[in-house]
Amino acid sequence: GCTKSEEEPDFRPSWSHDGRWIYFCSTRTGQPQIWKVPAAGGTVVPVTKNGGGVAFESTDGKDLYYAKDQQLWKMPVSGGNETLVLAAMLDNGYALVNRGIYFLNGTPADATLRLQFLNFATHATQDIGTVPGPSADEISVSPDERCFLYGTTSGTGSELMLIKNFR
């Protein structure tokens, strides 16, 4: 999720679907939580109460998905209870698309990671394939879902990897 940093108490920002809000992770209260602030400036608003890391709004703007304890959770953007979406995933290693969620499974140090897909319509999880690790645990999927981008780590540096036509 979001790790405490004395130098960077606020980090990992993302936009709301309408561009009006910026979500971010913060350790300003001692525990990693999701917060949001109006993109035009204004008052910072707490979003989660039970912890949270990297957050992304659903494409329809109804739900906020966020990583916590190597799991994926969601809650209504309008507020309400959180719901477990994925019981196991590589922390922060997920990407939302219209029809579901691509995510990495394994541990950051694994030599091989599993890329999987959770289909919203069927609620089924599908294995897409494996990717070389170790991973920096953040991923992105192209809008046409044909390319997958993720970071790998080695020693003190990191590299970006692009896999084309992975579906």
N, C-alpha and C positions, 0 to 999 in steps of 0.2 A: 504494500500500500504506500502510504506516505510515511517517510521516516523523519524523525525529529532532527532538525538542523538549527543550530544557533544562528548561522549566517542567513539562512533562507527559511523563515518561518512560514512563508506563503509560496507555493509552487504548484506545478503541473496544471496550468489553466486550460479551460476548454470553453467554447462558445455555446450558448443556448441555441436551439434550432432557429429562433427568430432574430438572433444577433443582439438581443436587448440585455442579456446577462452574461457575465463571465463567472464560471464555476472554478474553484481552485481548492487545493488541499492546504490546510494550515495546522500548525501545531501551536498556535497562539494561546490556546487554553491548556496546553500540556499534553493533550491526546490528539492524534491525527483526526481531523473532521473535515467534512465538505462545507464550504461556505460559498456565497455568491455575492456579486457586487454589480450594480447597474453598469453597463458598458460605457455610458455617458458620464459616469462618476456618481458618487453618492455613498450611502450607508451600506456597510458590509452586513450581510444577513447570514446567520447560521442555518445550515440545511440539515445535516445529520446530528444525531444525539448519541449514537452508539458506535462512533468511529466510521472512518471511510477514507479511501485513497483516491485514485484516479477516477474522475467522473465524466460521463457523457450523457447528454440528453438523447432520448429516442428521436427518430426522424420525424415523428408526428408531434413531438413536444409534450407528450403526456407523462412520460416516465423518465426518471433519472437513474441511470445505471452506475454503479461504483464498486470498486474493488475493496475488499476488507478480509484480512486473514486468509489469503489465497482462496477466496470465494468471490462470487459475483452476486451482488444484491441490487434490488431496485426499490424505488419508492415513487409515489405520484409526485410530479413537479408541484402540484398544488398543496402538497403536504399529506401526511398520513403515515401508516405503518410501513416498515420495510419488509421485503419479501426476498427469500433466498432464491436465486435463479440458477446458479451453478455451485455445487458443493465442492468442486475441486477444479482449480485452474492455476496456471502460473500467475502469480500476483501481477496485476496490471496488464497482463498479456491478452487483451481482448479488443475486438473492433466490431462496432455495431453497423449493420446494414439494414435495409428495409425489411428483409425477410427473416433476419435472425442475427446470430452472433458468432463470429469466428473467434476462436480462442486457442491459446497454447496450453498444453498440459505437460506436467513434469516439474522438475526443479530447475532453478537457474543454472546450476552447475552440470546438468545432464549433457552428455555428448550428443544425444538425439532427443528432440522434443516432438510431441504429437500435435499436429494442427487438427482441430476438430471444429464442427459447425453445429450449433443448436438452432433448429428450425422452429420459428415461432408458430407456424401453422400446425405442425405435427407434434411438437414438443419432443421430437426425437433428436438424438445427438449422432452425428455422422463423422467417422474418421475420414479426413481429407488426405492425410499423408504425414510424413515426418520431415523435419527440418533439422539441419545441424545446429548444435548448441556449442558452447554455453550461450545463454540468451541474456540480453539486457532487458527482457520481459515487456517491451512495448511493441505493439504491432499496428499496422494500418493496412487496409484493403482498398484497392482502387474502386471507383464508383461502379464499374462494369463487373466487378468481382473476378477479374481475370489475373490480377497481379497482387502479390502479398509482399509487404515490406516489414522487415523487423531488424532489430539490432542484435549483434553478437558481441560478446566480450572476450578479451584475451589479455591477460596481465593487467596493465593499468589503462589500456586503451579500449576502443570499441570500433566496430565497423558496421555499416549498413549493408544489408543483404536484400536483393530483389529476386523474387521467384515469379516468373511469368507463367501464365496458363496453368495455375495450380489446381483448378477445379476439374 
